[in-house]
Amino acid sequence: MPTRQNSTSGRPKSPRIQVVLPEELCDRLSAAAESESRTVSNMAKVLIQQGLERLEQNRSALQETLEIRGSAPSGEGFRKALEQQQRQQPRRLRGLPRRLRLPRPSG
């Protein structure tokens, strides 16, 4: 549960939460914050906002897909679901892969 404190003027401050991160994730967050000239706390806030927006978009898209499937014949519902998917922005990969696995040459 977030805690809320009061400022010296008596106005309530924004709610605060504590998060425990693994060292590697904390380092990545710090590097991202530094690259965008933000504080670590502000960078975490921005990333949480973006993640929640993406989650809400995915949920609403899923809900629309389920509504389409429920109201139209199966072939028509499938086509509408695909069209809905195409209208959404493409998902882009972020960053480089950590490990690239190549098949071993047979010999």
N, C-alpha and C positions, 0 to 999 in steps of 0.2 A: 504494500500500500504506500503510495507517495506521501511524503511528509510536506507540510506547508508551514512556512515560517513567516513571521512578520518583519518588515523592515523597521529601521529606527523611527520612521515617520508613522508607523502603525499600519501601513498598507500591507496587504498580504503579498508575499512573493510567489513566484511560480512554483508549482509542486516540484519536488526533487526526489530522485530515485537513486539507488545505488546498484551498480552492476559489477559483477566479478567476471573478468575476462581472462582467458588464457594469455600467457605472455606473448605468443606469436600474434594473436589477434590484436592485442593492445599495441604492439609495434606497428602493425599494418594500419591501425586507426590513427596512430600518431603521425605516421608518414603521410597518410592521406590528408590529415589536417594541415600539416606543414606545407604540403604542395599547394593547398588552396588558401593559405594564409588565414587559417581559422584556428580557434582553440579546439582542443580535443573534445571538450564538452559540446561545443557548437557543431562540430563535425558529426558527433554521435547523434545529435538531435536531427540534423539534416538527413542522415542516412536512415534513421528510424522513420522520419516523415515519408521519405521516398519509398521505403519498404512497405509501410502501411497503405500508401496510395496504390502501389502495385498490387498488394493483397486485395484491397477493396475492388480494384478494377477487375482482377481475375474472378473474384466472387460474383460480381455483377454480370460478367460475361458468361460465367457458368450458369447463373440463374436464367439469363436470357436464352441460352442454349437449351436448357431444360424446358422453358416455357414454349419455345419453338417446337421442340420435339413432341411436347404434350398436346399441342393444338393443331398440328399439321400431319398429313400422312407421312409415313416413315421416310420415303424418298425425298419428299419436299422438305421435311424438317432437317434432314441431313444436308441438303443443298444450302438451306438458309443458315445452318450452323457454320458451314464452310465459308460462306460469304461474310458472315459476321467475323470469323477469324481473320479473313483477309483484310478487313477494314481496320483491324487493330494494328498498332505500330509493331514492326518486327522486333523480336527480342534479340539484343546484341550480346555477344560474349564480352566479358570484361576482363582485361588483363591477359597475361600469358598463361598457358597451362603450366602447372607445377612440374609435371613430369610427362615427357613424351615417350610413349612406348612404341618401338618399332619392331616389326616381326623379325625374328632371327632368320638369317639366310639358311636355306637347307643345303646341305652339302656333304 
